[in-house]
Amino acid sequence: NPPIDPLREELVMSLTEYIGAVGMNILTPSESHCKMVRLNHPILSNTQLDILCNIRYKGFKTVKLPMLFEVSKGKAGLQESLNNLCKMAEESVTDGANYIVLTDRDVDATHAVIPSLLAVSAVHHHLISVGKRVQTALIVESGEMREVMHAALLLGFGASALNPYMAFAILDKLVKEKDIQLDYATAEKNYIKSICKGLFKIMSKMGISTIRSYRGAKIFEAVGLSEELSKASAMRPSLLSLSIRSHLRASGMIYTFSSLLLKLLFACTICHRSFIFVSYVSDGVENNGFEPLTLCVQGRCSSQLS
């Protein structure tokens, strides 16, 4: 489709969507098609997510599934947890869950986070393969999502709604420390509005006017997933690469191979996963592992690139 002007043609663009179970047969009208929730946009605040997780009406059921794996198990643990996550999602749909929340809130020193894009893509395509995707909505509760492109990727690979709880926590901290001259409600509203404006711009470049057409479209090109690192079984980035390749190849992704970019990307991923609970001293200043990307840029994880 030709590109759309997201400003002048805003009237034809919409982020409104209905999430939930569509029903077994849309050609036969029934009350089962009404078990859905209308969202003005796919970004959920913490309060909205809490309400969605505690709907007590008949026909509404929400389950939370962890996007975590045991660090000590390495590659096997990551692959096993990813497979178990897909199976748990399938079982949840069979048990009548029409809202599945994929969350990484329970991360601790012994468990690392399965990248949210990998997790949602794997679950999305697994449910499609077993014919149960339209019977549930996938909601991602992740601390990884911060920017517009993060949201676009998650939605493009099948997420129905997103809750960037870490971004909201940062906003709350900035408000409390008077770093921004706004109350929290206004800051949260502005953040969500900026994400929505960014989604409009990304969708418009592909000529897509509604979020329902964009969701699950997979209109991306994966850069950096090389065969070289996929075969290097001794490195954790390659193990993660194997998992990503195995799950995304089936979804029709286009690949451009670049081993250097992959090494840098997954070196940062290692820092983010491995050092977040590790205290260490660098240049005489103690760092508790909350700035992994900065450490990567400064060359602290150069050993992973060699």
Salt bridges, closest charged atoms under 4 A:
ASP5 OD2 - ARG8 NH1 2.79
GLU10 OE2 - LYS197 NZ 3.54
GLU17 OE1 - ARG215 NH1 2.71
GLU70 OE2 - LYS73 NZ 3.87
GLU80 OE1 - LYS73 NZ 3.79
GLU90 OE1 - HIS126 NE2 2.87
ASP108 OD1 - HIS111 ND1 2.98
GLU141 OE1 - LYS64 NZ 3.31
GLU141 OE2 - ARG105 NE 2.51
GLU144 OE2 - ARG273 NH2 2.26
GLU147 OE1 - HIS150 NE2 3.98
ASP172 OD2 - LYS176 NZ 3.18
GLU177 OE2 - LYS173 NZ 3.09
GLU227 OE2 - ARG245 NH2 2.59
ASP283 OD2 - ARG300 NH2 2.72
